[in-house]
Amino acid sequence: MKRSKELITKNHSQEETSILRCWKCRKCIASSGCFMEYLENQVIKDKDDSVDAQNICHVWHMNVEALPEWISCLIQKAQWTVGKLNCPFCGARLGGFNFVSTPKCSC
């Protein structure tokens, strides 16, 4: 999934929780438990730092074992090949997945 410019971080009892929202309807589509651990921390740091735009990864890396149910269903329908991800609430295009050929990422 492509990263949006906004990452909402809330502080609940010393624990940071990041929420990924749909760019169109603004409903929650994933929480911090779905993201890969080392990249989640990088995203939170990058939000505050002024880093060269070419060095910032613009892809949300998600942990396959901790995906939201709606994403797992779409991956199962596509039989773990290639597919698109649309918001389950409004249908807006959010990104995609590709388990056939994984392109190199900037990070």
Buried (B, 14 or more C-beta within 10 A) or exposed (E): BEBEEEBEEEEEEEEEEBBBBBBEEEEEBBEBBBBBEEBBBBBBEBEEEEEEEEEBBEBBBBEEEBBBEBBEEBBEEBEEEEBEBBBBBEEEEBEBBEEEEEEEEEE
